[in-house]
């Protein structure tokens, strides 16, 4: 029984190690040999499971989308439960707490996602897959925008996702934005929807 899961486990391990390499050294760090070494897998494993480096990169991006979707759907549930009723004083504290926790959890996953977002600018094949990853987050933000009075939840959900990504880059690359700075930025944006509607 244990043997039946070994191929799936090894494939998943290769994908996880490929993402970890992207987080540290960008897409250039993802080679057959480096991924196999990091995963403790036999030589030829990448070719066996993915066929080529392009096949590995495509599978890695798809794996990243799945991982992000798992995380984001959990955050969306937390936010939905914490939303104040429309018309009440806006309390973004639960949203800020959920977003900052998401920023700080799985730092390597966040770095890998951002690296692949940049790579998508230059590589159309990756762009299509990373757009799917972006849509996961946009979809999470749309119901929040709607519940808080946005006149255009699709537009504002995407704007909120873009703001959060900008704050994430700041948190990872510079002196990190404090929870107060993040809270202030998000509060300003969310309250602007209420005044528009």
N, C-alpha and C positions, 0 to 999 in steps of 0.2 A: 504493500500500500504506500509506504514511504517513497518507494522508487518512482511511482506514478507522478508524484509532485516535483521530483527533482528537476526535470526540464523547465517547468514553469518557474520554479524557484530560481534556477540559474539565470534564466532569461530576465526575470525581474531584478536580480542582483546586478546583472550587467547594465541594465537601464539605470538603476539607482547610482551605480558607480560612474556611469557616463555623465549623469546630472551633476554629481559631486565634482567631477573634473571640469565641467563647464563653469561651475561656481568659482573655482580656483583660478582657472587659466583661460576661460573663454572656449569657444568652439574649436579653436586650433589645438587645444589640449586633448581632444577626443580622437584618439587613434586606436586601431585594433589592439595593439600591444599594450597601450596604457590602460585601456578598459579591462582587458583580460587580466593584467597584473593586479589592478586594484580590486577586481572581483575574486581573485584567486581561482580563476577559471583556466582550463587548458588552452594552449595555443590553438587557434582555429575556431574558438567558440563564437566569436563575433560573426565570422563568415557562416558558420553553421546556423545560427539563430536569425541573422539579419541579412545575409547575402553580401552586403557591401557596407561601406561607411555611410553612404546616403541612406541605405535601409536602416542602419542603426540610428542615424540622426532623426529620421522620420518617426521611428518607433519611440525614440527618447522624447521627442516633442509631444507625441500623442500621450505618452506616460505622464509627462508634466501636466498636460491639460487635465487628465484624470485626477492627478494628485491635487491640483488647484481646485477642481470642481468639488472634491470631497471637503476640502478646507472651507471653501467659500459657502457651500450649502450649510455647513454647521454654523458659520457666522450669521448667515441670513436668518436661520431659525432663532438665534439669540436676539437679533435685532428686532425681528417681528414680535417677539414676546415682550420686548422692552419699550416698544413705541408708545409714546403718549397719544391719547386720542386727539384727532384733528380738532384744532381750536384751543387745545390746552396749551399751557406754557411749554415751549419746546425745550426738552431736556435731551441733549445729545450725549450726555455722559455714558449711557450704555453703548451707544454706537462708537464713541471714541475709545472706550475700553476694549470693545471687540476688535476694532480696527488696529489699535496699537498692539494688542495681543497677537493678531494675525501678522503684523509687521515683524514682530520679534520672534515668533515661532518659526522653526525651520528656516533659519537664516540662509543656509545654502540653497534651499529650494527657491527662495526669493531672489538670490543672486543669479541662479541659473535662469530663472524666468526673465529677469532684466537683461542678462547677456543675450538670450535668444530673441528678445524683443529688438535689440539693436541689430543682431544678425539678420533679422527679418527685413530690415530696411534694404539690405543688399542682396538678399536671397529670396526670390519669389516663392520657391517651393516651401520654405520655412514660413514665409509671410502668411500664407493661407492657413497653416496650422496654428500659428500664433494668434491670428485673428479669432480663431475658435476659442483660444484661451482667454482672450480679451472679452469675448461675448459672455463667458461664464460670469465674470465680474460685473459687466454691465447689467446682465440680467438680475444679479443680486441687488444692484442699486436702484433699478427701476421701480420695484414695489415700494421701496423706502421713499423715493421721490414722490410717487403718487400719494402715499399715505400722509406725507407732510405738505401736500398742497401744490406740488409742481404742476404747472399748466401743460408741460411737455415731458412726461416721465422718461421717455426714451432718450431724448436729448440730455436731460439733466442727470439721468443715471450714468450716462457716458461721461459727462463733465465731472461728476463726483468720483467715478473710477479713475479718471485722469488726474484729479487732484490728489487722491490717495496715493497713486503711483509716484507723483512728484514728491510728496511728503516721504514716501518710502525711500526714494533715491537719496533725499536729504538725510534721512535717518541712517542710511547705510554708508554714505560716502563722506559726510562732513560731520561737524559737531552735531549730534543727532537732535532733530527737532523734539522739543519736550512735549509731554502730553498737553500742556497748556497751549502751546503754539498750534498743535494739531487740533485741539478742541476749538480754539478761536477761529481757525480757518474753516473748519467744518460747520461750526455754528453760523458763521457769516453766510456761507453758501446755502445752508438749509433754510435759514430764516428769509433769504431773498426769495425763495420759492413761495413762501406764505404771502409775501407782499405782492408778488406777481399775480397770484390767483384771485 
